[in-house]
Amino acid sequence: LSLEGGYKKADSLFNFIQSIYPFRNQEVLYNAAVNELLQGKEKEALDIFKTITSPDIKGILAYNQARIYATHGKVADAFKLLGEALSNGFNYGFVIQNDPMVANLRNKGSWNNLMKAYENKFRMYTSK
């Protein structure tokens, strides 16, 4: 729904799902946060990302938070979370190298050091 521009419909579905569950469903929260991010509501997305505690998606959570911090010029925070993402299973080197939300990090010395530390891991996931 979100990718098709149906943000309002997605919002109402997320709210409905949260209303019928007696607990906060981590996957629904994650999708709600991504929906906010796609709408350009980065603060709202970040607030939701910070409430998610699922260890299964720790890498992708850290990566999305790093993206938001990078776009707001919080370089140190972005690098810290990017390192956390990589050490927690975010293995998508192509995504990291091409994501426009982290473009302003690529010209920093820390970028090269971080990418070099994980280049073998990226290669492992892109090899056939």
trRosetta pair geometry for C-beta under 8 A, 3 or more apart (Angstrom, degrees):
i j d omega theta_ij theta_ji phi_ij phi_ji
1 4 6.1 -72 -153 41 29 105
1 6 4.1 -83 -173 77 84 120
1 7 7.7 149 136 -76 93 25
1 9 5.6 -124 -166 92 131 107
1 10 4.1 162 107 -73 127 100
1 13 7.1 124 19 21 169 145
1 35 7.9 0 91 -110 99 118
2 5 7.9 63 177 -54 32 13
2 6 6.9 -91 -75 63 24 72
2 7 6.1 57 -127 -94 68 66
2 10 5.0 33 -66 -63 78 169
2 31 7.6 -165 -21 -177 137 86
2 34 6.6 131 93 116 175 95
2 35 4.6 -131 -99 -109 130 78
2 38 5.1 110 170 49 115 158
3 38 7.3 -105 -82 -142 51 157
6 9 4.2 -33 170 42 105 120
6 10 5.7 116 109 -27 84 92
7 10 5.5 -57 -146 38 30 112
7 11 6.2 35 155 -23 66 103
7 35 6.0 141 -138 -176 79 97
7 38 7.0 -160 -95 94 111 107
7 39 5.1 94 -136 -80 152 119
8 11 5.5 -48 -147 32 32 115
8 12 6.6 29 155 -17 63 103
9 12 5.9 -54 -150 36 32 108
9 13 6.5 32 151 -17 64 106
10 13 5.7 -56 -149 38 33 111
10 14 6.3 33 154 -19 67 105
10 31 7.7 -125 -175 149 114 103
10 32 7.9 170 146 -110 98 57
10 35 4.8 -163 122 -126 136 141
11 14 5.8 -56 -148 36 29 110
11 15 6.3 28 155 -16 64 108
11 32 7.6 86 -118 -138 56 88
11 35 6.6 179 -69 138 69 143
12 15 5.7 -53 -147 39 32 112
12 16 6.3 36 153 -22 65 106
13 16 5.6 -53 -146 35 32 113
13 17 6.3 31 157 -18 66 105
14 17 5.9 -53 -146 36 30 110
14 18 6.3 28 155 -16 64 108
14 28 5.9 148 -141 179 80 96
14 31 6.7 -161 -97 97 115 99
14 32 4.2 119 -157 -91 152 106
14 35 6.8 -142 -33 26 147 154
15 18 5.8 -57 -147 39 30 110
15 19 6.3 31 153 -24 64 108
16 19 5.6 -58 -151 32 30 113
16 20 6.7 14 158 -11 65 107
17 20 6.3 -66 -150 38 30 100
17 21 6.4 15 160 -9 67 112
17 25 6.6 -69 145 38 112 144
17 28 5.0 -153 110 -129 137 147
18 21 6.3 -64 -140 42 30 102
18 24 7.1 7 -135 -124 97 64
18 25 7.1 -136 -97 26 64 99
18 28 6.3 -178 -65 127 81 142
18 32 8.0 18 -45 -56 126 152
21 24 7.5 130 105 -94 123 16
21 25 5.2 49 82 -35 176 109
21 28 7.6 171 12 16 150 154
24 28 7.9 -138 -180 66 59 107
24 29 6.0 37 169 -51 101 130
24 51 7.2 -78 159 145 157 119
25 28 4.0 57 89 16 113 114
25 29 6.5 172 88 -15 57 85
26 29 5.6 -55 -147 37 30 112
26 30 6.3 33 155 -22 65 104
26 52 5.5 101 -149 -146 86 92
26 53 7.1 -101 -106 52 121 61
26 54 4.0 102 -180 -43 155 126
26 57 7.4 164 152 28 118 126
27 30 5.6 -49 -148 33 33 113
27 31 6.5 28 155 -13 64 105
27 54 7.8 53 -55 -42 62 165
28 31 5.9 -57 -148 41 32 107
28 32 6.2 35 152 -22 65 107
29 32 5.5 -55 -146 36 31 114
29 33 6.3 33 154 -21 65 104
29 48 5.7 -171 -177 -179 87 102
29 51 6.3 -111 -170 89 145 107
29 52 5.2 176 107 -83 128 100
30 33 5.7 -55 -152 34 30 111
30 34 6.5 28 152 -16 65 104
30 49 7.8 64 -119 -108 62 66
30 52 5.8 74 -71 -110 82 155
30 54 7.6 -54 -48 32 125 135
30 57 6.3 -8 -101 113 150 165
30 60 7.9 49 -154 105 130 121
30 61 7.4 -91 -115 -86 105 92
31 34 5.6 -50 -145 37 35 111
31 35 6.3 43 152 -24 64 104
32 35 5.5 -51 -150 33 32 117
32 36 6.6 34 150 -19 63 102
32 48 5.8 -135 99 -159 101 158
33 36 5.7 -52 -153 34 34 111
33 37 6.4 36 149 -20 65 105
33 44 8.0 -169 -129 124 61 72
33 45 4.7 98 -172 -153 75 71
33 46 8.0 122 -154 -45 111 16
33 48 3.8 -160 -85 94 98 124
33 49 4.9 120 -159 -58 154 74
33 52 7.3 -81 -16 -27 148 131
33 64 7.2 94 130 135 122 152
34 37 5.4 -52 -147 36 35 115
34 38 6.3 36 154 -20 66 104
34 45 7.2 85 -78 -137 18 116
34 64 7.3 -89 -90 -125 78 150
35 38 5.9 -53 -148 35 29 110
35 39 6.6 23 153 -14 61 109
36 39 5.8 -64 -154 40 32 109
36 41 4.2 -82 -174 79 85 111
36 42 7.7 155 134 -82 96 17
36 44 4.4 -128 -163 100 142 108
36 45 3.9 -174 93 -69 111 80
36 48 6.5 135 19 12 145 136
37 40 7.8 54 179 -63 31 16
37 41 7.1 -92 -71 63 24 65
37 42 6.4 57 -121 -103 68 59
37 45 4.0 82 -61 -111 80 161
37 64 6.7 -85 -81 -165 162 114
37 67 7.9 55 -155 95 135 130
37 68 7.3 -101 -118 -75 108 107
41 44 4.1 -9 147 35 113 121
41 45 6.0 131 98 -25 75 90
42 45 5.5 -55 -143 38 33 113
42 46 6.1 34 158 -21 68 106
42 68 4.8 153 -168 -136 109 105
42 71 6.8 -128 -112 75 160 134
42 72 7.3 176 125 -48 150 114
43 46 5.8 -54 -147 36 29 111
43 47 6.4 33 153 -21 63 105
44 47 5.7 -52 -150 33 31 114
44 48 6.6 26 153 -14 64 105
45 48 5.9 -60 -154 38 32 107
45 49 6.1 34 152 -22 68 107
45 64 7.3 -109 154 159 118 118
45 68 6.6 -172 88 -83 114 139
46 49 5.5 -50 -141 35 32 114
46 50 6.4 35 158 -23 64 106
46 65 6.3 95 -129 -124 85 79
46 68 5.0 -168 -74 127 111 168
47 50 6.0 -57 -154 32 27 112
47 51 7.2 22 151 -19 59 105
48 51 5.9 -60 -159 30 38 109
48 52 7.1 41 149 -30 67 101
49 52 6.0 -54 -159 19 38 114
49 61 5.6 153 -166 -158 96 87
49 64 5.8 -154 -112 97 144 118
49 65 5.3 -178 127 -70 148 95
49 68 7.9 -174 21 1 152 144
50 65 7.5 96 -67 -102 75 130
52 57 7.2 -40 148 80 133 117
52 61 5.7 -150 85 -113 125 137
54 57 5.1 36 95 29 114 95
54 58 7.4 -145 100 -52 60 68
54 61 7.9 150 62 -41 85 138
55 58 5.4 -11 -152 -36 47 118
57 60 4.9 -51 -173 48 87 110
57 61 5.5 96 124 -30 88 98
58 61 5.7 -57 -146 36 28 115
58 62 6.4 26 158 -17 64 107
58 84 7.7 -98 155 156 96 98
58 88 4.3 -91 104 171 107 146
58 89 7.3 89 67 33 87 109
59 62 6.0 -58 -150 37 28 107
59 63 6.3 28 153 -20 64 108
59 84 7.8 -169 -118 130 52 67
59 85 4.9 88 -166 -161 66 60
59 86 7.4 109 -144 -57 106 12
59 87 7.9 -167 -104 70 96 41
59 88 3.8 -167 -72 100 79 88
59 89 4.0 -129 -29 67 149 77
59 90 3.6 -176 166 -39 112 82
59 91 8.0 8 164 -18 158 64
60 63 5.4 -50 -144 36 35 115
60 64 6.4 33 158 -17 66 103
60 85 7.2 87 -78 -142 17 102
60 90 6.0 145 -70 -94 50 105
61 64 6.1 -58 -150 37 28 106
61 65 6.5 24 153 -14 63 108
61 85 7.9 -165 68 -102 49 89
62 65 5.7 -58 -148 40 32 110
62 66 6.2 38 152 -24 66 105
62 81 4.7 -169 -174 -172 83 82
62 82 7.4 175 141 -79 100 18
62 84 4.1 -134 -152 100 153 106
62 85 3.8 -160 94 -68 107 76
62 88 6.2 104 13 43 139 133
62 90 7.0 -129 68 -19 101 138
63 66 5.5 -53 -148 34 31 114
63 67 6.6 38 151 -25 63 101
63 81 7.3 173 -81 143 21 97
63 82 7.0 65 -115 -116 61 57
63 85 3.8 102 -61 -134 77 150
63 90 4.8 143 -51 -124 130 161
63 96 7.9 -101 -140 -87 117 94
64 67 5.5 -45 -151 27 36 117
64 68 6.8 34 153 -17 63 101
65 68 5.8 -53 -154 34 36 110
65 69 6.4 32 152 -15 68 106
65 81 4.9 -119 93 -160 103 155
66 69 5.8 -57 -146 41 32 109
66 70 6.1 37 154 -25 66 107
66 77 7.8 -171 -118 127 59 70
66 78 4.7 94 -162 -157 73 65
66 79 7.6 110 -142 -54 112 14
66 80 7.9 -167 -102 69 98 55
66 81 3.7 -165 -71 97 89 110
66 82 4.3 120 -148 -60 156 73
66 84 7.9 178 -55 49 119 96
66 85 6.0 -85 -4 -18 138 134
66 102 6.8 18 130 -95 101 119
67 70 5.7 -55 -149 33 27 113
67 71 6.6 22 156 -16 62 105
67 78 7.7 112 -54 -137 12 104
67 99 6.6 -84 -111 154 113 139
67 101 4.0 34 -164 121 98 138
67 102 5.9 -79 -111 -52 67 91
68 71 6.1 -58 -152 35 31 106
68 72 6.6 11 155 -4 64 112
68 101 7.6 -15 -62 179 33 130
69 72 5.9 -71 -149 47 32 101
69 74 4.0 -81 -168 74 90 112
69 75 7.8 176 141 -66 99 14
69 77 4.3 -126 -158 100 150 108
69 78 4.0 -166 99 -70 108 79
69 81 6.4 125 22 24 140 137
70 73 7.9 52 -178 -62 30 19
70 74 7.4 -86 -64 59 24 68
70 75 7.2 62 -118 -105 62 52
70 78 4.0 103 -66 -131 75 150
70 101 5.9 107 77 147 120 74
70 102 4.7 -2 140 -112 175 61
70 103 8.0 130 151 35 127 48
70 104 6.0 161 175 57 92 99
70 105 5.3 -62 -131 -36 123 114
71 101 5.3 -51 -54 -156 111 83
71 104 7.7 133 -99 19 37 126
73 104 7.3 -55 -98 122 61 156
74 77 4.2 -10 143 38 112 120
74 78 5.8 133 93 -28 73 91
75 78 5.6 -57 -143 36 29 113
75 79 6.3 25 160 -16 66 105
75 104 7.6 -105 -93 121 98 104
75 105 6.6 155 -137 -104 86 84
75 108 6.6 145 -164 -78 129 158
76 79 6.0 -56 -148 37 28 107
76 80 6.4 31 153 -21 63 107
77 80 5.6 -53 -148 34 32 114
77 81 6.4 22 158 -10 66 109
78 81 6.1 -63 -149 43 28 104
78 82 6.0 31 153 -24 66 110
78 102 7.1 162 177 -125 128 91
78 105 5.9 -133 121 -81 134 132
79 82 5.4 -51 -139 36 32 114
79 83 6.3 35 158 -19 64 103
79 105 6.8 162 -73 -145 83 125
79 108 7.6 -97 -74 101 128 149
79 110 5.1 -11 -128 136 147 145
79 111 8.0 -109 -107 -72 107 59
79 114 6.9 -149 -153 -54 93 149
80 83 6.0 -58 -156 35 26 110
80 84 6.5 27 147 -18 62 108
81 84 5.2 -50 -145 37 38 116
81 85 6.2 46 152 -26 67 100
82 85 5.5 -46 -148 30 32 115
82 86 6.5 29 154 -15 63 105
82 96 7.6 105 -154 -136 111 121
82 102 7.2 104 -95 -133 132 140
82 105 7.3 137 -41 173 161 166
82 114 6.4 41 115 176 118 158
83 86 5.8 -56 -147 38 31 109
83 87 6.2 20 158 -10 66 111
83 114 6.1 -110 -84 -129 85 119
84 87 6.0 -62 -142 44 28 103
84 88 6.0 7 162 -3 65 119
85 88 6.2 -77 -145 48 23 98
85 90 4.0 -14 162 20 91 146
86 90 5.6 -72 -83 65 39 94
86 91 7.9 99 -140 -84 63 45
86 114 7.1 160 3 179 160 101
86 117 7.8 95 131 96 150 108
86 118 5.1 -84 -167 -85 135 152
86 121 7.6 122 -172 79 97 152
90 96 7.9 105 137 -58 112 117
91 121 6.0 -117 -130 151 95 103
91 122 6.7 173 -175 -99 72 53
91 124 7.9 -69 -164 76 129 96
91 125 4.5 129 148 -43 123 162
92 95 3.8 18 134 19 119 121
92 96 6.3 138 98 -18 74 85
92 125 7.6 -93 -86 115 40 148
93 96 5.7 -57 -146 39 34 110
93 97 6.0 28 159 -17 69 111
93 115 7.8 97 -141 -146 100 91
93 118 7.2 -178 -90 121 104 108
93 119 7.5 81 -119 -124 144 49
93 121 7.8 151 -53 95 115 79
93 122 3.0 53 -46 -139 144 130
93 123 7.9 23 0 -41 161 45
93 125 7.2 149 3 64 102 115
93 126 6.7 -73 47 -32 120 128
94 97 5.9 -59 -143 41 27 108
94 98 6.2 -6 166 7 64 118
94 122 7.9 147 -26 -164 61 113
94 126 7.0 118 -35 -92 109 131
95 98 6.5 -83 -145 51 22 90
95 99 5.6 37 164 -49 68 108
96 99 6.1 -36 -128 8 23 115
96 102 6.7 -35 -158 67 64 152
96 115 7.6 177 119 -103 132 98
97 115 7.7 82 -83 -126 92 133
99 102 4.9 47 89 23 110 100
99 103 7.4 -143 101 -45 58 71
100 103 5.2 -12 -154 -30 48 121
102 105 4.8 -38 180 26 83 121
102 106 7.1 99 128 -39 81 87
103 106 5.9 -44 -162 8 42 117
104 107 7.2 -53 -166 27 41 101
105 108 5.6 -55 -167 20 54 120
105 110 7.6 -67 -172 81 93 101
105 111 5.3 140 143 -84 81 115
106 111 5.1 144 -130 -166 33 166
107 111 7.2 65 27 15 15 146
108 111 4.8 112 65 -15 79 99
109 112 6.1 -54 -161 33 43 107
109 113 6.6 39 148 -15 71 108
110 113 5.6 -59 -150 41 37 113
110 114 6.0 35 156 -20 71 109
111 114 6.0 -62 -149 38 26 107
111 115 6.1 18 159 -13 66 111
112 115 5.9 -57 -140 41 28 107
112 116 6.0 31 159 -22 64 109
113 116 5.9 -56 -146 35 26 112
113 117 6.5 29 154 -23 61 106
114 117 5.8 -54 -153 30 31 114
114 118 6.8 -1 159 5 63 110
115 118 6.3 -76 -150 51 31 93
115 119 6.2 57 152 -63 69 90
116 119 5.7 -23 -141 -15 33 118
118 121 4.7 -53 -167 42 74 119
118 122 5.9 77 134 -26 88 98
119 122 5.6 -53 -147 36 35 112
119 123 6.2 38 154 -22 67 105
120 123 5.5 -52 -146 36 33 115
120 124 6.4 40 152 -26 64 103
121 124 5.6 -50 -152 28 31 116
121 125 6.8 17 155 -8 62 107
122 125 6.1 -67 -154 42 32 102
122 126 6.3 9 157 -4 69 115
123 126 6.1 -71 -141 46 29 98
123 127 6.0 43 160 -42 68 104
124 127 6.2 -42 -142 13 24 115
